[in-house]
C-alpha cells in the first residue's frame, strides 16, 4: 500500500510541474517582449580559488578587470558535451579581446574531464570544482549552466541549460 501512495505522490508532483512549466515559460516570454531580461541568480560573482586542469590556480578576484564567461559542466552531461565545441569557439575568438573563458568542471575527477576534452579536441581552460562548493556559491542546480560577468565582477546574466554559439555570442558581446 505504501508503494501506491509513493507512486501516486510522484505522479501528482510530476503533473503539478508539467502544469506549472507553461506559466514559467510565458512569464519569461512576457519579460522578453517588454524588453526586460531575467535577473541573474547572483548579482555579484562570488570569489573562489580553484585548481585548473593545468595545475595552476584561478580566483575570481584575480579576474577583476576582465570580462568572464564561466561554463559549469561535467563530462557525463550530454548537453554539456554538445555545447563544449561552441564554448571552445567562443574562447578562441574572444580571447584576443580580453574575454576570460573557464569551463568549471563539477564534481568529477580530473581524469574524467581530461579524457573527454582530449577526445573532443577541446582546449578551453578548465577549473576543477571537485566538491561542488563553487557551484553552490553560484547556485548551480543543473548542468550546463553559464555565467557572463562584467569587468567589475557584476553578473550580467546566468543561463540555465545548453546554449548555441549564437546565444553565447550575444551574452559575450554584452560584457565586452
Secondary structure, 3 states (H helix, E strand, C coil): CHHHHHHHHHHHHHHHHHHHHHHHHHHHHHHHHCCCCCCCCCCECCCCEEEECCCCEEECHHHCCCCEEEEEECCCCHHHHHHHHHHHHHHHHHHHHCCEEEEEEECCCHHHHHHHHHHHCCCCCEEEECCCHHHHHCCCCCCCEEEEECCCCEEEEEEECCCCHHHHHHHHHHHC
